[in-house]
Amino acid sequence: MVTNGGRSGENEMQSPPEQLFHALQASDIAAARAVLRDFPEAPNEKLPSGSSVLMTAIYMRASEFVSLILELGAPCDIWAAAA
């Protein structure tokens, strides 16, 4: 897990899916690869919102992240396939 960089008022630790989400928001593919290397199960877990990392990447039109997540075996359900 990574810390929040010392910012007060935020959770000190983030779950692997949250780390992926933050890498996605920052368009930081290197950070996403690092999370996925350390936590290969992360794409299979849900974000606190209930959405998958894959669906979030699809909605954000982050094709490089979508490709990376799918290459690593994230499940692609009918909703992700239709998006």
Secondary structure, DSSP 4 states (H G I P E B T S, - for coil): ----TT-TTS-S---HHHHHHHHHHTT-HHHHHHHHHH-TTGGGSBPTTS-BHHHHHHHTT-HHHHHHHHHTT----HHHHH-
